[in-house]
Amino acid sequence: MERPIVPPPASGTGLTGLRERVHLAGGRIESDPMSGGGFQLHAWLPNTDTDREGP
């Protein structure tokens, strides 16, 4: 008898977790599947250093 395949619990480190963390940081992320498998990611995050006043 074959045992059913049960996926492991979500760890928050996949694409959904990345999207959530980038969004919380005020950025945006794009992901595109690659023809050979996997994903290509592009993330844009705000640079808080340019928002500070003084040295």
Phi and psi in radians as a Rosetta constraint file:
Dihedral C 1 N 2 CA 2 C 2 CIRCULARHARMONIC -1.349 0.35
Dihedral N 2 CA 2 C 2 N 3 CIRCULARHARMONIC 2.447 0.35
Dihedral C 2 N 3 CA 3 C 3 CIRCULARHARMONIC -1.536 0.35
Dihedral N 3 CA 3 C 3 N 4 CIRCULARHARMONIC 2.462 0.35
Dihedral C 3 N 4 CA 4 C 4 CIRCULARHARMONIC -1.178 0.35
Dihedral N 4 CA 4 C 4 N 5 CIRCULARHARMONIC 2.566 0.35
Dihedral C 4 N 5 CA 5 C 5 CIRCULARHARMONIC -1.450 0.35
Dihedral N 5 CA 5 C 5 N 6 CIRCULARHARMONIC 2.113 0.35
Dihedral C 5 N 6 CA 6 C 6 CIRCULARHARMONIC -1.945 0.35
Dihedral N 6 CA 6 C 6 N 7 CIRCULARHARMONIC 2.070 0.35
Dihedral C 6 N 7 CA 7 C 7 CIRCULARHARMONIC -1.183 0.35
Dihedral N 7 CA 7 C 7 N 8 CIRCULARHARMONIC 2.596 0.35
Dihedral C 7 N 8 CA 8 C 8 CIRCULARHARMONIC -1.180 0.35
Dihedral N 8 CA 8 C 8 N 9 CIRCULARHARMONIC 2.747 0.35
Dihedral C 8 N 9 CA 9 C 9 CIRCULARHARMONIC -1.066 0.35
Dihedral N 9 CA 9 C 9 N 10 CIRCULARHARMONIC 2.590 0.35
Dihedral C 9 N 10 CA 10 C 10 CIRCULARHARMONIC -1.072 0.35
Dihedral N 10 CA 10 C 10 N 11 CIRCULARHARMONIC 2.376 0.35
Dihedral C 10 N 11 CA 11 C 11 CIRCULARHARMONIC -1.751 0.35
Dihedral N 11 CA 11 C 11 N 12 CIRCULARHARMONIC -0.160 0.35
Dihedral C 11 N 12 CA 12 C 12 CIRCULARHARMONIC 1.431 0.35
Dihedral N 12 CA 12 C 12 N 13 CIRCULARHARMONIC 0.148 0.35
Dihedral C 12 N 13 CA 13 C 13 CIRCULARHARMONIC -1.864 0.35
Dihedral N 13 CA 13 C 13 N 14 CIRCULARHARMONIC 0.061 0.35
Dihedral C 13 N 14 CA 14 C 14 CIRCULARHARMONIC -1.450 0.35
Dihedral N 14 CA 14 C 14 N 15 CIRCULARHARMONIC -2.888 0.35
Dihedral C 14 N 15 CA 15 C 15 CIRCULARHARMONIC -1.053 0.35
Dihedral N 15 CA 15 C 15 N 16 CIRCULARHARMONIC -0.667 0.35
Dihedral C 15 N 16 CA 16 C 16 CIRCULARHARMONIC -1.114 0.35
Dihedral N 16 CA 16 C 16 N 17 CIRCULARHARMONIC -0.774 0.35
Dihedral C 16 N 17 CA 17 C 17 CIRCULARHARMONIC -1.103 0.35
Dihedral N 17 CA 17 C 17 N 18 CIRCULARHARMONIC -0.692 0.35
Dihedral C 17 N 18 CA 18 C 18 CIRCULARHARMONIC -1.110 0.35
Dihedral N 18 CA 18 C 18 N 19 CIRCULARHARMONIC -0.786 0.35
Dihedral C 18 N 19 CA 19 C 19 CIRCULARHARMONIC -1.017 0.35
Dihedral N 19 CA 19 C 19 N 20 CIRCULARHARMONIC -0.771 0.35
Dihedral C 19 N 20 CA 20 C 20 CIRCULARHARMONIC -1.084 0.35
Dihedral N 20 CA 20 C 20 N 21 CIRCULARHARMONIC -0.793 0.35
Dihedral C 20 N 21 CA 21 C 21 CIRCULARHARMONIC -1.198 0.35
Dihedral N 21 CA 21 C 21 N 22 CIRCULARHARMONIC -0.691 0.35
Dihedral C 21 N 22 CA 22 C 22 CIRCULARHARMONIC -1.135 0.35
Dihedral N 22 CA 22 C 22 N 23 CIRCULARHARMONIC -0.735 0.35
Dihedral C 22 N 23 CA 23 C 23 CIRCULARHARMONIC -1.081 0.35
Dihedral N 23 CA 23 C 23 N 24 CIRCULARHARMONIC -0.750 0.35
Dihedral C 23 N 24 CA 24 C 24 CIRCULARHARMONIC -1.090 0.35
Dihedral N 24 CA 24 C 24 N 25 CIRCULARHARMONIC -0.514 0.35
Dihedral C 24 N 25 CA 25 C 25 CIRCULARHARMONIC -1.465 0.35
Dihedral N 25 CA 25 C 25 N 26 CIRCULARHARMONIC -0.022 0.35
Dihedral C 25 N 26 CA 26 C 26 CIRCULARHARMONIC 1.515 0.35
Dihedral N 26 CA 26 C 26 N 27 CIRCULARHARMONIC 0.294 0.35
Dihedral C 26 N 27 CA 27 C 27 CIRCULARHARMONIC -1.902 0.35
Dihedral N 27 CA 27 C 27 N 28 CIRCULARHARMONIC -2.915 0.35
Dihedral C 27 N 28 CA 28 C 28 CIRCULARHARMONIC -2.466 0.35
Dihedral N 28 CA 28 C 28 N 29 CIRCULARHARMONIC 2.748 0.35
Dihedral C 28 N 29 CA 29 C 29 CIRCULARHARMONIC -2.441 0.35
Dihedral N 29 CA 29 C 29 N 30 CIRCULARHARMONIC 2.497 0.35
Dihedral C 29 N 30 CA 30 C 30 CIRCULARHARMONIC -2.185 0.35
Dihedral N 30 CA 30 C 30 N 31 CIRCULARHARMONIC 2.456 0.35
Dihedral C 30 N 31 CA 31 C 31 CIRCULARHARMONIC -2.310 0.35
Dihedral N 31 CA 31 C 31 N 32 CIRCULARHARMONIC 2.399 0.35
Dihedral C 31 N 32 CA 32 C 32 CIRCULARHARMONIC -2.297 0.35
Dihedral N 32 CA 32 C 32 N 33 CIRCULARHARMONIC 2.343 0.35
Dihedral C 32 N 33 CA 33 C 33 CIRCULARHARMONIC -1.172 0.35
Dihedral N 33 CA 33 C 33 N 34 CIRCULARHARMONIC 2.512 0.35
Dihedral C 33 N 34 CA 34 C 34 CIRCULARHARMONIC -1.721 0.35
Dihedral N 34 CA 34 C 34 N 35 CIRCULARHARMONIC 2.617 0.35
Dihedral C 34 N 35 CA 35 C 35 CIRCULARHARMONIC -1.091 0.35
Dihedral N 35 CA 35 C 35 N 36 CIRCULARHARMONIC -0.546 0.35
Dihedral C 35 N 36 CA 36 C 36 CIRCULARHARMONIC -1.543 0.35
Dihedral N 36 CA 36 C 36 N 37 CIRCULARHARMONIC 0.078 0.35
Dihedral C 36 N 37 CA 37 C 37 CIRCULARHARMONIC 1.852 0.35
Dihedral N 37 CA 37 C 37 N 38 CIRCULARHARMONIC 2.767 0.35
Dihedral C 37 N 38 CA 38 C 38 CIRCULARHARMONIC 1.440 0.35
Dihedral N 38 CA 38 C 38 N 39 CIRCULARHARMONIC -2.990 0.35
Dihedral C 38 N 39 CA 39 C 39 CIRCULARHARMONIC -2.315 0.35
Dihedral N 39 CA 39 C 39 N 40 CIRCULARHARMONIC 2.651 0.35
Dihedral C 39 N 40 CA 40 C 40 CIRCULARHARMONIC -1.864 0.35
Dihedral N 40 CA 40 C 40 N 41 CIRCULARHARMONIC 2.251 0.35
Dihedral C 40 N 41 CA 41 C 41 CIRCULARHARMONIC -2.012 0.35
Dihedral N 41 CA 41 C 41 N 42 CIRCULARHARMONIC 2.486 0.35
Dihedral C 41 N 42 CA 42 C 42 CIRCULARHARMONIC -2.299 0.35
Dihedral N 42 CA 42 C 42 N 43 CIRCULARHARMONIC 2.189 0.35
Dihedral C 42 N 43 CA 43 C 43 CIRCULARHARMONIC -2.196 0.35
Dihedral N 43 CA 43 C 43 N 44 CIRCULARHARMONIC 2.437 0.35
Dihedral C 43 N 44 CA 44 C 44 CIRCULARHARMONIC -2.094 0.35
Dihedral N 44 CA 44 C 44 N 45 CIRCULARHARMONIC 2.139 0.35
Dihedral C 44 N 45 CA 45 C 45 CIRCULARHARMONIC -2.146 0.35
Dihedral N 45 CA 45 C 45 N 46 CIRCULARHARMONIC 2.532 0.35
Dihedral C 45 N 46 CA 46 C 46 CIRCULARHARMONIC -1.160 0.35
Dihedral N 46 CA 46 C 46 N 47 CIRCULARHARMONIC 2.532 0.35
Dihedral C 46 N 47 CA 47 C 47 CIRCULARHARMONIC -1.698 0.35
Dihedral N 47 CA 47 C 47 N 48 CIRCULARHARMONIC 1.765 0.35
Dihedral C 47 N 48 CA 48 C 48 CIRCULARHARMONIC -1.233 0.35
Dihedral N 48 CA 48 C 48 N 49 CIRCULARHARMONIC -0.333 0.35
Dihedral C 48 N 49 CA 49 C 49 CIRCULARHARMONIC -1.098 0.35
Dihedral N 49 CA 49 C 49 N 50 CIRCULARHARMONIC -0.576 0.35
Dihedral C 49 N 50 CA 50 C 50 CIRCULARHARMONIC -1.355 0.35
Dihedral N 50 CA 50 C 50 N 51 CIRCULARHARMONIC -0.218 0.35
Dihedral C 50 N 51 CA 51 C 51 CIRCULARHARMONIC -1.627 0.35
Dihedral N 51 CA 51 C 51 N 52 CIRCULARHARMONIC -0.157 0.35
Dihedral C 51 N 52 CA 52 C 52 CIRCULARHARMONIC -1.391 0.35
Dihedral N 52 CA 52 C 52 N 53 CIRCULARHARMONIC 2.624 0.35
Dihedral C 52 N 53 CA 53 C 53 CIRCULARHARMONIC -1.744 0.35
Dihedral N 53 CA 53 C 53 N 54 CIRCULARHARMONIC 2.539 0.35
Dihedral C 53 N 54 CA 54 C 54 CIRCULARHARMONIC 1.416 0.35
Dihedral N 54 CA 54 C 54 N 55 CIRCULARHARMONIC 3.116 0.35
